[in-house]
Every structure is written in structure tokens, then in C-alpha cells.
Amino acid sequence: MPTRFNAAFTALLAAALFGATTPLAKALLGSLSPFLLAGLFYLGSGTGLAAVILARRLKGHAEGQPVSHNRFPVREVPWLAGAIVAGGVAGPALLMLGLKTTPAATGSLLLNLEGVFTALIAWIVFRENVDIQVFLGMAAIVAGGVALSW
């Protein structure tokens, strides 16, 4: 499969799976606590990622390719720890708490803005490059959310 097609397919699959978790989570929140549900979703995500990593390593080993080990710089550990705490612990738990108290349609519209706010944080706080395509994409997401809510 060509790399460009593979990347687009992977991104669309990830978006579809993320989108499918919201209605599923809303349905499960009646019988499970928000913290347990967030943990179960991330346990499933971690299990899936571990399976993909294992499959890639086995495939590389079978083809005689050396396994690459990338070193993680020690100076990056605090950033990684912050990302884990904010994005892997607090974020999912707060998302489930919000879904429990928010109507499904409102929650779905607000989740559309997650990518926009993430890009804005990257742009403003971390000085990431935002070209015209990214800016127009963010504007299209906001316009679509406004149109749907109107």
C-alpha cells in the first residue's frame, strides 16, 4: 500500500474509531463510572497499539530487518510525563464526566472543536507553524459546527 494512502487511511480510521467511542461511551455511562470507562477505553487503545507494535516487530524479524531502538532524550521526560497526565489521565476522565452530564448532540459538537483547540494551543503556546491549509481547515471545522448547531 502506498505510504500516502496508508497514512490517509490510518488517519480516517482513527477518526472513525474516536467518533464511535462517543455514542458508545454515552450509552455505557449509565452503568459504569466515568473514571472506569475512561480507563477501559485507554486500556483497549494500549492493547491495540501493543498488538500493532508486536506485529511490526515480528514482521521485521521475519524479514531479517534489524529492530531499531530510538533513544528518548532525558530532557524530554518532563514533557512526556505532562502529556501522559494531561492527555492520558485527566483528559479522558474529564471527557467522560462531561459526557455524563451533557446531551449527546452537544457533546458531539463540542468534540469537533477538540482538534481546533489543540491546533490553537500548538500555534499560540508552542509556536507551531500554521499554514493557510491548516488555518482554513480549522475555520471549516468551526463553520461546520456553527452550521450544525444553528
LOVEX-150352 format. One record per residue (C-alpha): residue number from 1; residue in one letter; chain; x, y, z. Coordinates in steps of 0.001 Angstrom, whole numbers. Layout:
N
@num:NUM	residu:A	chaine:A	x:X	y:Y	z:Z $
...
# end
This chain:
150
@num:1	residu:M	chaine:A	x:0	y:0	z:0 $
@num:2	residu:P	chaine:A	x:1498	y:3415	z:-918 $
@num:3	residu:T	chaine:A	x:2653	y:5412	z:2103 $
@num:4	residu:R	chaine:A	x:439	y:8405	z:1382 $
@num:5	residu:F	chaine:A	x:-2694	y:6254	z:1032 $
@num:6	residu:N	chaine:A	x:-1741	y:4283	z:4127 $
@num:7	residu:A	chaine:A	x:-1351	y:7486	z:6170 $
@num:8	residu:A	chaine:A	x:-4704	y:8854	z:4994 $
@num:9	residu:F	chaine:A	x:-6418	y:5529	z:5664 $
@num:10	residu:T	chaine:A	x:-4903	y:5331	z:9140 $
@num:11	residu:A	chaine:A	x:-5976	y:8896	z:9967 $
@num:12	residu:L	chaine:A	x:-9528	y:8288	z:8755 $
@num:13	residu:L	chaine:A	x:-9745	y:5007	z:10656 $
@num:14	residu:A	chaine:A	x:-8528	y:6691	z:13838 $
@num:15	residu:A	chaine:A	x:-11076	y:9484	z:13410 $
@num:16	residu:A	chaine:A	x:-13890	y:6996	z:12821 $
@num:17	residu:L	chaine:A	x:-12944	y:4939	z:15871 $
@num:18	residu:F	chaine:A	x:-12658	y:8057	z:18034 $
@num:19	residu:G	chaine:A	x:-16045	y:9250	z:16777 $
@num:20	residu:A	chaine:A	x:-17603	y:5871	z:17511 $
@num:21	residu:T	chaine:A	x:-16446	y:5950	z:21126 $
@num:22	residu:T	chaine:A	x:-18581	y:8981	z:21996 $
@num:23	residu:P	chaine:A	x:-22028	y:7404	z:21496 $
@num:24	residu:L	chaine:A	x:-20733	y:4134	z:22935 $
@num:25	residu:A	chaine:A	x:-19394	y:5958	z:25990 $
@num:26	residu:K	chaine:A	x:-22674	y:7844	z:26432 $
@num:27	residu:A	chaine:A	x:-24573	y:4549	z:26418 $
@num:28	residu:L	chaine:A	x:-22167	y:2887	z:28878 $
@num:29	residu:L	chaine:A	x:-22074	y:5815	z:31311 $
@num:30	residu:G	chaine:A	x:-25401	y:4733	z:32759 $
@num:31	residu:S	chaine:A	x:-23855	y:1563	z:34179 $
@num:32	residu:L	chaine:A	x:-20139	y:2408	z:34563 $
@num:33	residu:S	chaine:A	x:-18371	y:5218	z:36363 $
@num:34	residu:P	chaine:A	x:-16716	y:7841	z:34140 $
@num:35	residu:F	chaine:A	x:-13255	y:7015	z:35526 $
@num:36	residu:L	chaine:A	x:-13631	y:3274	z:34952 $
@num:37	residu:L	chaine:A	x:-14910	y:3843	z:31426 $
@num:38	residu:A	chaine:A	x:-12027	y:6197	z:30581 $
@num:39	residu:G	chaine:A	x:-9593	y:3597	z:31891 $
@num:40	residu:L	chaine:A	x:-11217	y:822	z:29868 $
@num:41	residu:F	chaine:A	x:-11070	y:2862	z:26664 $
@num:42	residu:Y	chaine:A	x:-7392	y:3597	z:27170 $
@num:43	residu:L	chaine:A	x:-6687	y:0	z:28137 $
@num:44	residu:G	chaine:A	x:-8229	y:-1054	z:24826 $
@num:45	residu:S	chaine:A	x:-6222	y:1572	z:22972 $
@num:46	residu:G	chaine:A	x:-2990	y:454	z:24618 $
@num:47	residu:T	chaine:A	x:-3743	y:-3188	z:23879 $
@num:48	residu:G	chaine:A	x:-4369	y:-2397	z:20218 $
@num:49	residu:L	chaine:A	x:-1188	y:-348	z:19958 $
@num:50	residu:A	chaine:A	x:828	y:-3110	z:21632 $
@num:51	residu:A	chaine:A	x:-558	y:-5613	z:19107 $
@num:52	residu:V	chaine:A	x:445	y:-3370	z:16183 $
@num:53	residu:I	chaine:A	x:3952	y:-2858	z:17590 $
@num:54	residu:L	chaine:A	x:4347	y:-6591	z:18169 $
@num:55	residu:A	chaine:A	x:3136	y:-7399	z:14648 $
@num:56	residu:R	chaine:A	x:5589	y:-4896	z:13133 $
@num:57	residu:R	chaine:A	x:8487	y:-6309	z:15134 $
@num:58	residu:L	chaine:A	x:7612	y:-9881	z:14196 $
@num:59	residu:K	chaine:A	x:7284	y:-8894	z:10543 $
@num:60	residu:G	chaine:A	x:10652	y:-7083	z:10642 $
@num:61	residu:H	chaine:A	x:12276	y:-10019	z:12424 $
@num:62	residu:A	chaine:A	x:10886	y:-12482	z:9870 $
@num:63	residu:E	chaine:A	x:12241	y:-10341	z:7029 $
@num:64	residu:G	chaine:A	x:15677	y:-10142	z:8667 $
@num:65	residu:Q	chaine:A	x:15493	y:-6411	z:9340 $
@num:66	residu:P	chaine:A	x:17246	y:-5130	z:12453 $
@num:67	residu:V	chaine:A	x:14989	y:-3805	z:15187 $
@num:68	residu:S	chaine:A	x:15635	y:-102	z:15679 $
@num:69	residu:H	chaine:A	x:15767	y:1318	z:19184 $
@num:70	residu:N	chaine:A	x:15293	y:5052	z:19298 $
@num:71	residu:R	chaine:A	x:16705	y:6714	z:22376 $
@num:72	residu:F	chaine:A	x:14404	y:9058	z:24245 $
@num:73	residu:P	chaine:A	x:16261	y:12156	z:25493 $
@num:74	residu:V	chaine:A	x:16122	y:12551	z:29270 $
@num:75	residu:R	chaine:A	x:15365	y:16272	z:28925 $
@num:76	residu:E	chaine:A	x:12058	y:15317	z:27252 $
@num:77	residu:V	chaine:A	x:10829	y:13167	z:30175 $
@num:78	residu:P	chaine:A	x:9012	y:16049	z:31967 $
@num:79	residu:W	chaine:A	x:7174	y:16901	z:28733 $
@num:80	residu:L	chaine:A	x:6232	y:13265	z:28252 $
@num:81	residu:A	chaine:A	x:5052	y:12998	z:31869 $
@num:82	residu:G	chaine:A	x:2924	y:16127	z:31415 $
@num:83	residu:A	chaine:A	x:1397	y:14756	z:28229 $
@num:84	residu:I	chaine:A	x:594	y:11465	z:29949 $
@num:85	residu:V	chaine:A	x:-1008	y:13127	z:32963 $
@num:86	residu:A	chaine:A	x:-2975	y:15712	z:30962 $
@num:87	residu:G	chaine:A	x:-3835	y:13755	z:27818 $
@num:88	residu:G	chaine:A	x:-3863	y:10199	z:29098 $
@num:89	residu:V	chaine:A	x:-5328	y:10541	z:32590 $
@num:90	residu:A	chaine:A	x:-7082	y:13868	z:33235 $
@num:91	residu:G	chaine:A	x:-8397	y:14416	z:29698 $
@num:92	residu:P	chaine:A	x:-10242	y:11117	z:29264 $
@num:93	residu:A	chaine:A	x:-11638	y:11221	z:32804 $
@num:94	residu:L	chaine:A	x:-12907	y:14774	z:32336 $
@num:95	residu:L	chaine:A	x:-14317	y:13844	z:28919 $
@num:96	residu:M	chaine:A	x:-16333	y:11019	z:30449 $
@num:97	residu:L	chaine:A	x:-17538	y:13282	z:33281 $
@num:98	residu:G	chaine:A	x:-18618	y:15840	z:30695 $
@num:99	residu:L	chaine:A	x:-20390	y:13249	z:28562 $
@num:100	residu:K	chaine:A	x:-22299	y:12043	z:31605 $
@num:101	residu:T	chaine:A	x:-23818	y:15486	z:32175 $
@num:102	residu:T	chaine:A	x:-24110	y:16736	z:28580 $
@num:103	residu:P	chaine:A	x:-26632	y:15782	z:25907 $
@num:104	residu:A	chaine:A	x:-25092	y:13574	z:23214 $
@num:105	residu:A	chaine:A	x:-25607	y:16101	z:20393 $
@num:106	residu:T	chaine:A	x:-23928	y:18899	z:22363 $
@num:107	residu:G	chaine:A	x:-21055	y:16639	z:23358 $
@num:108	residu:S	chaine:A	x:-20528	y:15568	z:19757 $
@num:109	residu:L	chaine:A	x:-20439	y:19167	z:18514 $
@num:110	residu:L	chaine:A	x:-18020	y:20175	z:21251 $
@num:111	residu:L	chaine:A	x:-15734	y:17226	z:20439 $
@num:112	residu:N	chaine:A	x:-15456	y:18549	z:16879 $
@num:113	residu:L	chaine:A	x:-13718	y:21586	z:18327 $
@num:114	residu:E	chaine:A	x:-11098	y:19490	z:20126 $
@num:115	residu:G	chaine:A	x:-8830	y:19450	z:17081 $
@num:116	residu:V	chaine:A	x:-9231	y:23190	z:16579 $
@num:117	residu:F	chaine:A	x:-8363	y:23982	z:20190 $
@num:118	residu:T	chaine:A	x:-5418	y:21577	z:20111 $
@num:119	residu:A	chaine:A	x:-4097	y:23293	z:16986 $
@num:120	residu:L	chaine:A	x:-4628	y:26725	z:18568 $
@num:121	residu:I	chaine:A	x:-2671	y:25682	z:21669 $
@num:122	residu:A	chaine:A	x:135	y:24358	z:19468 $
@num:123	residu:W	chaine:A	x:108	y:27552	z:17410 $
@num:124	residu:I	chaine:A	x:-69	y:30066	z:20267 $
@num:125	residu:V	chaine:A	x:1741	y:28362	z:23138 $
@num:126	residu:F	chaine:A	x:4311	y:26210	z:21340 $
@num:127	residu:R	chaine:A	x:4722	y:28460	z:18272 $
@num:128	residu:E	chaine:A	x:3982	y:25673	z:15807 $
@num:129	residu:N	chaine:A	x:3784	y:26625	z:12155 $
@num:130	residu:V	chaine:A	x:233	y:27126	z:10899 $
@num:131	residu:D	chaine:A	x:-3	y:27488	z:7147 $
@num:132	residu:I	chaine:A	x:-3048	y:28510	z:5149 $
@num:133	residu:Q	chaine:A	x:-4256	y:24916	z:4721 $
@num:134	residu:V	chaine:A	x:-4269	y:24296	z:8474 $
@num:135	residu:F	chaine:A	x:-5947	y:27634	z:9157 $
@num:136	residu:L	chaine:A	x:-8635	y:27021	z:6516 $
@num:137	residu:G	chaine:A	x:-9172	y:23518	z:7907 $
@num:138	residu:M	chaine:A	x:-9718	y:24910	z:11402 $
@num:139	residu:A	chaine:A	x:-12101	y:27544	z:10003 $
@num:140	residu:A	chaine:A	x:-14042	y:24852	z:8114 $
@num:141	residu:I	chaine:A	x:-14421	y:22762	z:11286 $
@num:142	residu:V	chaine:A	x:-15706	y:25769	z:13235 $
@num:143	residu:A	chaine:A	x:-18063	y:26745	z:10376 $
@num:144	residu:G	chaine:A	x:-19410	y:23203	z:10199 $
@num:145	residu:G	chaine:A	x:-20028	y:23155	z:13945 $
@num:146	residu:V	chaine:A	x:-21799	y:26515	z:13786 $
@num:147	residu:A	chaine:A	x:-23953	y:25336	z:10868 $
@num:148	residu:L	chaine:A	x:-24910	y:22132	z:12657 $
@num:149	residu:S	chaine:A	x:-25741	y:23891	z:15911 $
@num:150	residu:W	chaine:A	x:-27750	y:26561	z:14144 $
# end
